[in-house]
Structure formats: C-alpha cells, structure tokens
Amino acid sequence: MSDARSTSRSTRSGDMAGQMAQAAGDSGRGAIIAAAADCFMEAGYDATSIDTVADRLGATKGRVYHYYRSKAELFYDVYRRGMAINLSTIEPIVKNDLAPREKLAVMCRAHVRNMLEHLSYQRVVMQGVEMHLAGSTTPAQREKLALLMKERERYEGLFRLVLVEGRDQGVFHFSNASFASKAVLAILNNPVLWYRRRRGDEKTAREEIVETFTGFALNSVAAGANSN
C-alpha cells in the first residue's frame, strides 16, 4: 500500500491535498490538528473547546488562536485532513490496471487500514456527516460542511466507479449503484464505531479486522450472492 500512497494525486484533489500538505508541513498547525482530532473523537464537537485542545497540547489557547479563529475552523481542517488521507490512498488504486474485483479488494483493505490507523480523523469525518445530516449548525457552518461533503461524495464515487465496472463485466451484482457503494462503505466504516486503540495493539489483530470486513464488503456485491 505504500506504493499506492506515494502515487501522484489526481488534479481534482490537488487543491485540497495541497492545502493539507502545506498544513502538515507547518509543525505548529499540524500538532494542533492532531490534538484536536483526538479531542473531537473523545468528547465530540459540542464538548470540545479551544481550551480542551490547548490542554491536550500542553500549550496556551493563544497558540491555537494563532492559527484558528474558531473551533469550527479547526474542526473543518481535521475533517479535511481525514478526507485527504482517504483520497490520496484510494485514487491511485482506482487508476491501477487491475480487474474490478481485485481492485475493489485492494481499495477495501486500504480503506479499513485508514480507519484503524487514523481513527481520530475518521471519527471526525463521521461526526461531520452526522452534523450535516442533522442540520444542527449555523447557516454558515452548514454551507461549509456542504462543501466538505462534496469531497466525501467524490470519495464514494471512486468506489461506485469500480463497482459499476465490475457489474458490467458480470463480477458484481446489484441494481442501484448508489445503494451498492453506500452499503460497501457502511460495512468498511463499521470498525470506526467500536475499534479502540490499545497499547501493544498487534498488527496481526488489525489485519484480521481488515481482511474480515473486506470479505464482508466483497460478498455483499458478489455476483450470485444476492438476487437484487
């Protein structure tokens, strides 16, 4: 997967990925984003404050305010970072010259690994989706979340592209491509809901999760596995 991650990103993702690369290059901003991701994961958006993030950093809140004017802006950057991780991993795989089932399998494994290895960022992405669907933010925040959701929709579109290609070749079977891509991602995202980091968490244990949920996702769209 390291080769896939190092592959050049697509033009469409260039702006977002470039912004996040610049942010990651700034050690001050990068440390704040990482600390905020953990805080949002543990306490949720409402219960997290700039003070909370500063405490996690062991710094004053002035250090956070030097980069971010509000908690909302910080939340958006954590969300962007989570999506940048996902897109930069999956887009190169989609471009690979692989058969649809093999390509989808590689995508699924990479996705679940991102869920486990970058858990706090992925939890924030999930929180952002929930906030968007609930409409529980201000009009300005809803507008910002709507723009961020377009990145998530584009990400889902990569899976849908491969699923449709496989259906055309008789490898996958489903009637509604949008439902199929959502179902596959729902399966792959499931570990985010219950996985917890543990000291000494062995790679073999994580890989069991990766392989198990990849298998579930592939079986859900396998030709002959259902009659939809």
Buried (B, 14 or more C-beta within 10 A) or exposed (E): EEEBBEBEBBEEBEEBBEBBEEBBEEEBBBBBBBBBBBBBBEEEBEEBBBEBBBBBBEBEBEBBEEBBEEBBEBBBBBBBBBBBBBBBBBBBBBEEEBEBBEBBBBBBBBBBBBBBEBBBBBBBBBBBBEBBEEEEBEEEBEEBBEEBBEBBEBBBBBBBBBBBBBBEEEBBBBEEBEEBBBBBBEBBBBBBEEBEEEEEEEEEEBBEBBBEBBEBBBEBBBBEEEEE
